[in-house]
């Protein structure tokens, strides 16, 4: 992938652009993440038509605390791009589900496990844990010994 395309097209959005083991990694400012992701899909020079995954990272003790990583793939060009954006606790990111449908469940998982909200998401609710679960278990400060009572499921006649 030609990193110059990203550098020249998005100078205000990028805070860093590096190669990590041959794969381009773009660190993007949170205010421009939605515009950047949309351009990655729609720009004919990039053609990132497939969102492989959205993952969360907890950098406990750092500011901003959380990071969301979007893993993009261009099927026509056979190229990958990791897009990283930092977000502070209590802040949210715009949803990417209106760009790639595959962001729907991945963003729900990040919200469920880390508590990072995605504004505009059509159905942001727990996906792995029950609705009454308190907390977000992949946060580094979540107590490992904490146990919560699983509610009984009422039988439907």
C-alpha positions as CSV (number, residue, x, y, z in Angstrom):
1,X,0.0,0.0,0.0
2,X,1.2,3.5,-0.8
3,X,1.3,5.3,2.5
4,X,1.6,8.6,0.6
5,X,-2.1,8.3,-0.4
6,X,-3.1,8.3,3.2
7,X,-0.6,11.0,4.2
8,X,-1.7,13.4,1.5
9,X,-5.4,12.7,1.6
10,X,-5.9,12.9,5.4
11,X,-3.2,15.2,6.9
12,X,-5.5,16.7,9.5
13,X,-7.0,13.3,10.6
14,X,-3.7,11.4,11.0
15,X,-1.5,11.7,14.1
16,X,0.7,8.9,13.1
17,X,1.2,6.6,10.1
18,X,3.7,3.7,10.3
19,X,4.5,0.3,9.0
20,X,4.3,-2.5,11.6
21,X,5.6,-5.8,10.3
22,X,4.8,-4.7,6.8
23,X,1.2,-3.7,7.6
24,X,0.2,0.0,7.6
25,X,-1.1,1.4,10.9
26,X,-2.9,4.7,11.0
27,X,-3.5,6.5,14.3
28,X,-6.5,8.9,13.7
29,X,-7.9,11.7,15.8
30,X,-11.2,10.8,17.3
31,X,-13.0,13.8,15.8
32,X,-12.1,12.7,12.3
33,X,-12.6,8.9,12.7
34,X,-15.9,8.6,10.9
35,X,-14.8,10.7,7.9
36,X,-11.5,8.8,7.7
37,X,-13.2,5.4,7.8
38,X,-15.8,6.4,5.2
39,X,-13.0,7.7,2.9
40,X,-11.1,4.4,3.3
41,X,-14.1,2.6,2.0
42,X,-15.1,5.0,-0.8
43,X,-11.8,6.3,-2.1
44,X,-11.0,4.3,-5.3
45,X,-7.3,4.4,-4.5
46,X,-7.9,2.6,-1.2
47,X,-11.1,0.4,-1.6
48,X,-11.3,-0.9,1.9
49,X,-14.5,-2.7,1.3
50,X,-14.4,-5.1,4.2
51,X,-14.2,-4.3,7.9
52,X,-12.6,-7.4,9.4
53,X,-13.0,-6.5,13.1
54,X,-13.3,-3.8,15.7
55,X,-11.5,-4.4,18.9
56,X,-11.0,-2.5,22.2
57,X,-7.8,-2.0,24.2
58,X,-7.6,-0.8,27.8
59,X,-4.5,1.2,28.5
60,X,-5.2,1.6,32.3
61,X,-3.2,4.5,33.7
62,X,-2.7,6.3,30.4
63,X,-4.6,9.2,29.0
64,X,-6.8,8.6,27.0
65,X,-7.4,5.3,28.6
66,X,-9.0,3.3,25.8
67,X,-8.2,2.5,22.2
68,X,-10.4,1.2,19.4
69,X,-8.8,-0.6,16.6
70,X,-10.5,-1.1,13.2
71,X,-9.0,-3.8,11.0
72,X,-9.8,-3.1,7.3
73,X,-9.2,-5.2,4.2
74,X,-9.4,-4.3,0.6
75,X,-10.4,-7.3,-1.4
76,X,-9.7,-5.7,-4.8
77,X,-6.2,-4.6,-3.8
78,X,-5.5,-7.4,-1.3
79,X,-4.3,-5.0,1.3
80,X,-4.9,-4.5,5.0
81,X,-5.0,-1.4,7.2
82,X,-5.2,-1.0,11.0
83,X,-6.8,2.2,12.1
84,X,-6.3,3.1,15.8
85,X,-8.1,5.8,17.7
86,X,-7.8,6.7,21.4
87,X,-10.8,7.6,23.5
88,X,-11.1,8.7,27.1
89,X,-13.5,7.0,29.5
90,X,-17.0,8.4,29.1
91,X,-16.3,9.7,25.6
92,X,-17.9,8.0,22.6
93,X,-17.0,7.4,18.9
94,X,-19.4,7.6,16.0
95,X,-20.6,4.2,14.8
96,X,-19.1,2.7,11.7
97,X,-22.2,0.5,11.2
98,X,-23.5,2.9,8.6
99,X,-20.3,2.4,6.6
100,X,-19.9,-1.4,7.0
101,X,-22.7,-3.6,8.3
102,X,-20.1,-5.9,9.9
103,X,-19.4,-3.1,12.5
104,X,-22.8,-3.7,14.1
105,X,-21.9,-6.7,16.3
106,X,-18.2,-5.9,16.7
107,X,-19.1,-2.5,18.2
108,X,-21.6,-4.1,20.4
109,X,-18.9,-6.5,21.7
110,X,-16.5,-3.5,22.4
111,X,-19.3,-1.7,24.3
112,X,-20.2,-4.9,26.2
113,X,-16.6,-5.7,27.2
114,X,-15.1,-2.2,27.7
115,X,-18.0,0.2,28.0
116,X,-17.0,2.3,24.9
117,X,-20.1,3.8,23.4
118,X,-20.7,4.2,19.6
119,X,-23.0,7.2,18.9
120,X,-25.6,6.5,16.3
121,X,-25.4,2.7,16.6
122,X,-28.8,1.2,15.8
123,X,-28.9,-1.4,18.6
124,X,-26.1,-0.8,21.2
125,X,-26.9,-3.4,23.8
126,X,-25.1,-6.3,25.4
127,X,-24.2,-9.1,23.0
128,X,-22.1,-11.5,25.2
129,X,-23.4,-10.9,28.7
130,X,-26.9,-10.7,30.1
131,X,-28.6,-7.3,30.3
132,X,-28.4,-7.0,34.1
133,X,-24.6,-7.6,34.2
134,X,-22.8,-4.8,36.0
135,X,-19.6,-3.5,34.6
136,X,-17.4,-4.3,31.7
137,X,-15.2,-7.4,32.3
138,X,-12.3,-6.7,29.9
139,X,-11.4,-3.5,31.6
140,X,-8.1,-4.0,33.5
141,X,-9.6,-2.7,36.7
142,X,-12.5,-5.1,36.7
143,X,-12.2,-7.3,39.8
144,X,-11.3,-10.9,38.6
145,X,-12.9,-12.5,41.7
146,X,-16.2,-10.6,41.1
147,X,-19.2,-13.0,40.6
148,X,-22.6,-11.9,39.6
149,X,-25.8,-13.9,40.0
150,X,-27.2,-15.0,36.6
151,X,-30.9,-14.4,36.5
152,X,-33.2,-17.3,35.9
153,X,-34.8,-17.5,32.5
154,X,-38.5,-17.7,32.7
155,X,-40.0,-20.5,30.6
156,X,-42.1,-19.4,27.8
157,X,-45.3,-21.5,27.3
